[in-house]
């Protein structure tokens, strides 16, 4: 169910074309960059719980596609890509907010009750506090 919701939001109009051909691992790395600023490859590896070699290879491909750039010993999203990602993210949040607004009062109440449980579940699934 959450996968369907996530997929529906991910394919809303305005999805940056740069994301179309990315692997799941590359998308996770892009999310790390979007949430933060310039980041070292080792910090990304630790945050995602993957090998430094995987991150290095994925970031090399992202760099080749013009999605990220080096900034000293760190890597960051290209400003134009960051801007499109933020705009797309804001659009997705608005779509979700609108959809929640169309729920009945009872459905919104059930959703309100479910959110703390989902947060608890997500926390219990985190590895080493990540």
Protein Blocks (a to p, Z undefined) as FASTA:
>chain_A
ZZmmmmmmmmgghiafklmmpcfklmmmmmmmmmmccddfklmmmmnopafklmmmmmmm
mmmnopaccehjaccddfklmmmmmmmmmmmmmmmmmmmmmpcfklmmmmmmmmmmmmmm
mmmmpgghZZ
